[in-house]
Amino acid sequence: MFKNITHVYFDLDHTLWDFETNSREALSEIFHEFNLGDKGVRSAQDFINVYEKVNHRMWDAYRKGTLSKARLRKDRFPTALSLFEIKDDKIAIDANEYYLEHSPRKTNLFDHAHDTLDYLKAKYKLFIITNGFQEIQTIKMQESKLDHYFEDVITSEMVGVRKPDPKIFAHALECGNGKAENSVMIGDDADVDVIGAQDCGMKGVFFNPHKLSHEKPVNHEIESLHELKAIL
């Protein structure tokens, strides 16, 4: 379907690395490790639900530039725990450290990630463009055995701007000596990943495994990574 493609760019979280599954495993471990059930949290799922709402809100603020990386990391666990009337600084600090240590080392990927990347690696130059924190993304890729597929990993911290800012896509193209018209971006966020790339002249593929309804003007949409073999 896509012609004359030489460079393929992927988002990492929610596209290759299954963020929800990996994060929830670590959060469930935190519930048990810190005996949160004895402190008023009804279940691991309740803790996960509250934490995810807090974390999502803070990440949204981080992406908009209204919250710093340091503040995001410092505040998310105390905020989530306070909603269960747990106001224990040591638990909050230790839980955050546990999460940062264990969550990136989880290795759940979306189905067909490795075989699709094996196929693409033989034909194209592959890159990652991510808004995730640099040191964390490095661990994720190494532990999940994804790092050897990619020529380079471009992070928002490295460039100083976050997707969908055109500067990060321009930087990624420059790093790989690629041209926009010969490049495609694949990601789970239609606005941030796909339309952001399309606005820079790249092709865009929306990875939509949960079949979310939308009216975004994306070039192409897939529900499974293996569908990339039919268009690339």
BATORDO-875195 format. One record per residue: residue in three letters; x negated, y, z of N, C-alpha, C in turn. Coordinates in pm, whole numbers, padded with zeros to 5 digits, always signed. Example, Ala and Ser with C-alpha at 12.3 -4.5 7.8 and 13.67 -1.06 7.14 Angstrom:
ALA-01319-00569+00780-01230-00450+00780-01320-00330+00780;SER-01285-00225+00708-01367-00106+00714-01290+00003+00787;
This chain:
MET-00082-00121+00000+00000+00000+00000-00086+00126+00000;PHE-00182+00135+00093-00272+00250+00096-00390+00224+00003;LYS-00418+00320-00084-00525+00304-00183-00649+00384-00142;ASN-00763+00333-00183-00891+00403-00168-00926+00436-00022;ILE-00884+00351+00069-00918+00371+00210-01058+00314+00237;THR-01139+00391+00308-01274+00346+00347-01293+00346+00498;HIS-01216+00432+00567-01232+00449+00712-01098+00427+00782;VAL-01099+00347+00889-00978+00319+00965-01002+00359+01110;TYR-00914+00443+01162-00924+00495+01298-00809+00441+01382;PHE-00840+00398+01504-00741+00344+01596-00737+00428+01723;ASP-00619+00442+01779-00606+00476+01920-00639+00350+01998;LEU-00673+00363+02127-00706+00245+02206-00592+00202+02297;ASP-00557+00285+02394-00452+00250+02489-00316+00245+02421;HIS-00239+00142+02450-00104+00123+02397-00105+00084+02249;THR-00223+00070+02189-00230+00033+02047-00308-00097+02030;LEU-00427-00104+02088-00504-00229+02091-00505-00286+02233;TRP-00545-00203+02328-00552-00242+02469-00416-00222+02533;ASP-00359-00330+02590-00222-00326+02642-00223-00258+02779;PHE-00213-00125+02776-00226-00044+02897-00123-00084+03003;GLU+00004-00098+02964+00108-00126+03064+00081-00256+03138;THR+00053-00362+03063+00030-00492+03125-00091-00489+03217;ASN-00200-00431+03168-00323-00426+03248-00307-00339+03372;SER-00245-00223+03355-00225-00133+03467-00134-00196+03572;ARG-00028-00259+03528+00067-00318+03622+00005-00435+03698;GLU-00083-00509+03636-00154-00615+03709-00235-00555+03823;ALA-00307-00446+03794-00389-00381+03898-00303-00320+04006;LEU-00191-00259+03969-00102-00197+04068-00037-00303+04157;SER-00003-00417+04101+00053-00527+04181-00050-00577+04281;GLU-00176-00585+04238-00283-00625+04328-00299-00523+04442;ILE-00286-00395+04410-00297-00290+04511-00185-00305+04615;PHE-00064-00333+04569+00050-00353+04660+00017-00460+04764;HIS-00042-00570+04720-00074-00679+04811-00202-00652+04891;GLU-00304-00598+04823-00434-00574+04888-00423-00478+05006;PHE-00335-00377+04992-00322-00275+05096-00195-00291+05180;ASN-00133-00409+05168-00018-00443+05252+00091-00335+05248;LEU+00120-00288+05129+00219-00180+05117+00359-00227+05155;GLY+00382-00358+05144+00512-00411+05185+00538-00392+05334;ASP+00430-00390+05413+00444-00367+05557+00454-00220+05592;LYS+00438-00136+05491+00438+00009+05515+00561+00077+05455;GLY+00659-00005+05417+00786+00053+05372+00814+00045+05224;VAL+00720-00010+05145+00744-00027+05001+00813-00161+04981;ARG+00931-00158+04923+01013-00279+04917+00950-00391+04835;SER+00887-00355+04722+00830-00457+04635+00721-00396+04549;ALA+00639-00485+04490+00535-00438+04398+00598-00363+04281;GLN+00714-00410+04234+00779-00345+04120+00824-00204+04156;ASP+00874-00185+04277+00912-00050+04321+00790+00043+04321;PHE+00679-00009+04372+00556+00071+04374+00511+00106+04233;ILE+00516+00008+04144+00476+00030+04004+00565+00135+03939;ASN+00696+00124+03961+00789+00219+03899+00762+00362+03942;VAL+00740+00381+04072+00715+00516+04124+00580+00568+04076;TYR+00478+00485+04086+00344+00528+04041+00346+00568+03894;GLU+00412+00487+03810+00412+00516+03667+00480+00649+03635;LYS+00587+00682+03707+00653+00810+03686+00560+00925+03723;VAL+00493+00912+03836+00398+01015+03881+00282+01027+03783;ASN+00226+00914+03745+00110+00913+03656+00146+00970+03518;HIS+00264+00933+03468+00307+00983+03338+00320+01135+03341;ARG+00379+01186+03447+00396+01331+03460+00260+01402+03466;MET+00167+01343+03539+00035+01406+03552-00045+01396+03423;TRP-00034+01283+03353-00104+01271+03226-00049+01369+03123;ASP+00082+01391+03128+00142+01489+03037+00084+01627+03064;ALA+00068+01661+03192+00008+01789+03229-00139+01795+03186;TYR-00210+01683+03199-00350+01678+03157-00361+01700+03006;ARG-00275+01634+02929-00278+01649+02784-00249+01793+02742;LYS-00166+01861+02820-00132+02000+02789-00237+02098+02842;GLY-00334+02046+02916-00440+02130+02966-00407+02204+03094;THR-00299+02164+03162-00259+02232+03286-00302+02155+03411;LEU-00366+02040+03393-00414+01961+03506-00551+01904+03469;SER-00646+01914+03560-00781+01865+03532-00791+01714+03553;LYS-00894+01655+03495-00922+01513+03516-00940+01483+03665;ALA-01016+01566+03733-01043+01544+03875-00915+01550+03958;ARG-00830+01648+03927-00706+01662+04003-00611+01547+03973;LEU-00606+01503+03848-00522+01388+03813-00562+01267+03896;ARG-00692+01238+03899-00739+01121+03972-00718+01136+04123;LYS-00735+01256+04173-00725+01278+04316-00582+01272+04366;ASP-00487+01317+04285-00351+01339+04333-00252+01227+04305;ARG-00277+01143+04205-00171+01051+04162-00134+00948+04268;PHE-00231+00888+04336-00198+00788+04438-00139+00853+04564;PRO-00197+00962+04617-00132+01026+04732+00011+01069+04703;THR+00035+01120+04582+00169+01164+04545+00266+01046+04541;ALA+00223+00938+04476+00309+00820+04466+00337+00761+04604;LEU+00234+00749+04686+00252+00691+04818+00338+00778+04909;SER+00326+00909+04893+00405+01001+04977+00554+00984+04952;LEU+00590+00939+04833+00732+00918+04801+00788+00797+04876;PHE+00700+00717+04934+00741+00607+05022+00714+00642+05168;GLU+00690+00772+05194+00660+00821+05329+00528+00764+05382;ILE+00438+00729+05291+00304+00684+05331+00208+00800+05310;LYS+00159+00854+05420+00068+00968+05412-00062+00932+05483;ASP-00135+00845+05416-00260+00792+05471-00369+00818+05367;ASP-00456+00913+05396-00559+00951+05299-00651+00836+05263;LYS-00684+00754+05361-00777+00643+05334-00716+00542+05238;ILE-00589+00507+05259-00523+00414+05168-00519+00473+05027;ALA-00485+00600+05016-00475+00664+04885-00610+00664+04813;ILE-00715+00698+04885-00850+00701+04826-00894+00561+04786;ASP-00873+00465+04876-00916+00328+04849-00835+00266+04735;ALA-00706+00296+04728-00622+00245+04621-00667+00300+04486;ASN-00700+00429+04484-00747+00490+04361-00879+00427+04316;GLU-00970+00405+04411-01098+00342+04377-01078+00199+04327;TYR-00985+00127+04388-00956-00009+04344-00903-00007+04201;TYR-00812+00085+04175-00752+00094+04041-00858+00126+03936;LEU-00943+00224+03963-01046+00264+03868-01147+00152+03843;GLU-01170+00069+03944-01264-00041+03929-01203-00160+03855;HIS-01079-00192+03885-01021-00317+03835-00936-00302+03709;SER-00861-00196+03698-00773-00183+03582-00847-00186+03448;PRO-00958-00113+03431-01026-00116+03301-01086-00251+03266;ARG-01102-00338+03365-01163-00468+03341-01060-00575+03303;LYS-00934-00537+03301-00831-00627+03253-00843-00641+03102;THR-00807-00755+03050-00837-00784+02910-00715-00816+02824;ASN-00596-00779+02869-00478-00804+02788-00476-00709+02669;LEU-00466-00766+02550-00457-00690+02426-00323-00719+02360;PHE-00284-00633+02267-00164-00662+02189-00192-00781+02097;ASP-00086-00856+02069-00099-00976+01985-00169-00943+01854;HIS-00254-01034+01813-00325-01028+01684-00432-00920+01678;ALA-00470-00863+01793-00571-00757+01791-00702-00807+01731;HIS-00754-00917+01783-00886-00963+01736-00884-01011+01592;ASP-00784-01089+01553-00786-01139+01415-00761-01027+01315;THR-00681-00926+01353-00660-00812+01264-00788-00731+01251;LEU-00858-00710+01363-00984-00635+01357-01092-00713+01281;ASP-01093-00845+01293-01186-00926+01214-01163-00902+01065;TYR-01037-00900+01027-01000-00877+00886-01043-00738+00840;LEU-01012-00636+00921-01041-00498+00882-01190-00469+00882;LYS-01262-00527+00979-01406-00502+00991-01481-00543+00865;ALA-01431-00646+00798-01497-00694+00676-01476-00600+00557;LYS-01380-00508+00569-01344-00425+00453-01367-00276+00474;TYR-01364-00231+00601-01364-00088+00629-01460-00054+00742;LYS-01492+00074+00754-01558+00125+00873-01450+00157+00976;LEU-01466+00106+01098-01364+00120+01202-01413+00213+01313;PHE-01319+00294+01365-01350+00391+01471-01234+00397+01570;ILE-01264+00443+01690-01162+00472+01791-01157+00623+01812;ILE-01034+00677+01821-01014+00815+01865-00919+00809+01984;THR-00967+00853+02101-00887+00836+02222-00890+00959+02311;ASN-00777+00984+02376-00770+01089+02478-00808+01036+02616;GLY-00836+00907+02625-00873+00847+02753-01011+00891+02798;PHE-01039+00871+02927-01166+00914+02984-01280+00825+02932;GLN-01390+00887+02898-01498+00821+02824-01553+00698+02896;GLU-01586+00712+03025-01649+00600+03095-01552+00483+03112;ILE-01424+00515+03126-01322+00410+03142-01299+00336+03011;GLN-01293+00410+02901-01269+00347+02771-01384+00255+02733;THR-01505+00293+02770-01621+00208+02742-01609+00074+02812;ILE-01568+00077+02939-01550-00048+03015-01441-00134+02951;LYS-01330-00072+02918-01218-00146+02857-01264-00220+02732;MET-01336-00149+02646-01376-00209+02520-01479-00320+02538;GLN-01571-00300+02631-01671-00404+02657-01608-00528+02717;GLU-01523-00510+02817-01462-00624+02885-01366-00700+02793;SER-01300-00629+02703-01204-00691+02612-01268-00739+02483;LYS-01401-00722+02473-01476-00764+02355-01424-00696+02228;LEU-01398-00567+02241-01357-00487+02126-01470-00401+02071;ASP-01572-00377+02153-01671-00275+02117-01747-00306+01989;HIS-01771-00434+01957-01853-00467+01840-01783-00440+01707;TYR-01653-00415+01711-01582-00388+01587-01604-00245+01537;PHE-01637-00153+01627-01626-00012+01595-01761+00057+01579;GLU-01768+00141+01476-01889+00219+01449-01912+00324+01558;ASP-01804+00381+01608-01816+00487+01707-01683+00501+01781;VAL-01691+00556+01902-01573+00587+01982-01573+00737+02008;ILE-01472+00805+01957-01462+00950+01972-01360+00977+02081;THR-01404+01042+02189-01314+01073+02300-01285+01223+02305;SER-01174+01257+02365-01138+01398+02379-01238+01471+02468;GLU-01293+01401+02567-01394+01462+02653-01518+01499+02573;MET-01555+01415+02479-01672+01439+02396-01654+01563+02308;VAL-01535+01579+02253-01510+01686+02157-01466+01815+02227;GLY-01403+01800+02342-01355+01918+02415-01212+01955+02385;VAL-01145+01877+02302-01002+01897+02272-00936+01761+02267;ARG-00805+01758+02283-00731+01633+02284-00644+01621+02159;LYS-00623+01497+02114-00524+01477+02008-00393+01539+02052;PRO-00320+01606+01965-00333+01612+01819-00411+01732+01766;ASP-00494+01794+01847-00574+01907+01798-00654+01862+01674;PRO-00644+01936+01565-00714+01895+01442-00865+01883+01458;LYS-00922+01951+01558-01067+01946+01575-01117+01806+01609;ILE-01037+01729+01681-01083+01594+01717-01082+01503+01595;PHE-00985+01519+01508-00982+01439+01385-01094+01481+01291;ALA-01119+01611+01282-01229+01660+01199-01363+01608+01250;HIS-01379+01607+01382-01503+01556+01441-01519+01407+01412;ALA-01410+01333+01421-01415+01189+01395-01454+01162+01250;LEU-01399+01238+01159-01434+01221+01017-01581+01254+00994;GLU-01628+01358+01058-01768+01398+01043-01862+01292+01099;CYS-01825+01237+01215-01909+01133+01277-01927+01012+01185;GLY-01821+00978+01114-01826+00860+01029-01857+00889+00885;ASN-01887+01017+00857-01913+01057+00719-01797+01017+00628;GLY-01675+01039+00680-01555+01002+00605-01482+01122+00550;LYS-01392+01095+00459-01306+01198+00401-01161+01170+00443;ALA-01088+01276+00469-00950+01260+00517-00867+01178+00421;GLU-00881+01204+00291-00797+01134+00193-00829+00985+00182;ASN-00943+00943+00237-00981+00802+00235-00971+00737+00373;SER-00897+00801+00463-00891+00755+00602-00748+00735+00648;VAL-00731+00642+00742-00600+00616+00800-00614+00607+00952;MET-00515+00662+01023-00512+00659+01169-00394+00574+01215;ILE-00420+00484+01310-00316+00395+01363-00302+00421+01512;GLY-00180+00451+01557-00159+00477+01699-00015+00463+01741;ASP+00006+00459+01872+00140+00435+01926+00218+00563+01953;ASP+00153+00679+01943+00221+00806+01967+00240+00876+01832;ALA+00366+00882+01787+00393+00934+01653+00343+01077+01636;ASP+00363+01159+01738+00321+01299+01728+00171+01316+01746;VAL+00118+01259+01852-00022+01282+01889-00119+01211+01795;ASP-00092+01084+01765-00183+01006+01681-00154+01022+01533;VAL-00029+00997+01496+00004+00979+01355+00025+01111+01283;ILE+00117+01191+01331+00142+01318+01264+00023+01411+01281;GLY-00044+01402+01396-00167+01478+01414-00268+01447+01306;ALA-00286+01319+01273-00379+01279+01168-00328+01319+01029;GLN-00198+01299+01007-00140+01335+00877-00155+01484+00848;ASP-00141+01566+00951-00156+01710+00933-00298+01748+00892;CYS-00392+01657+00916-00531+01680+00877-00565+01616+00743;GLY-00465+01560+00677-00487+01501+00546-00511+01352+00545;MET-00511+01290+00664-00528+01145+00674-00394+01076+00655;LYS-00397+00948+00626-00277+00867+00629-00250+00829+00775;GLY-00122+00803+00806-00086+00768+00943+00001+00645+00950;VAL-00029+00557+01047+00053+00438+01071+00098+00441+01217;PHE+00227+00438+01237+00287+00441+01370+00304+00298+01419;PHE+00233+00263+01526+00246+00132+01590+00360+00140+01690;ASN+00469+00071+01661+00592+00084+01738+00642-00055+01781;PRO+00569-00122+01871+00605-00260+01906+00738-00272+01979;HIS+00783-00164+02043+00909-00169+02117+01027-00121+02033;LYS+01002-00097+01906+01106-00059+01810+01185+00063+01856;LEU+01113+00163+01904+01176+00286+01950+01239+00361+01834;SER+01359+00408+01855+01427+00484+01751+01366+00624+01741;HIS+01347+00670+01618+01288+00803+01599+01315+00849+01456;GLU+01287+00975+01433+01300+01032+01299+01172+01105+01261;LYS+01059+01054+01308+00930+01116+01281+00887+01089+01136;PRO+00830+01188+01069+00789+01170+00928+00654+01101+00916;VAL+00647+00976+00961+00521+00901+00955+00508+00835+00818;ASN+00383+00816+00772+00362+00751+00642+00407+00606+00642;HIS+00382+00538+00754+00418+00397+00761+00436+00358+00907;GLU+00515+00253+00931+00543+00208+01067+00529+00057+01074;ILE+00469+00008+01182+00455-00136+01203+00499-00171+01344;GLU+00542-00295+01362+00579-00345+01495+00474-00439+01551;SER+00389-00493+01464+00284-00585+01506+00155-00552+01432;LEU+00044-00569+01498-00085-00535+01437-00113-00618+01311;HIS-00063-00740+01306-00093-00823+01190-00033-00766+01062;GLU+00065-00677+01075+00123-00613+00955+00023-00525+00882;LEU-00085-00487+00951-00186-00403+00886-00252-00477+00770;LYS-00255-00609+00776-00319-00685+00668-00244-00669+00535;ALA-00115-00638+00543-00037-00623+00420-00052-00487+00357;ILE-00099-00389+00434-00107-00253+00379-00250-00202+00365;LEU-00346-00278+00417-00487-00238+00408-00572-00352+00353;
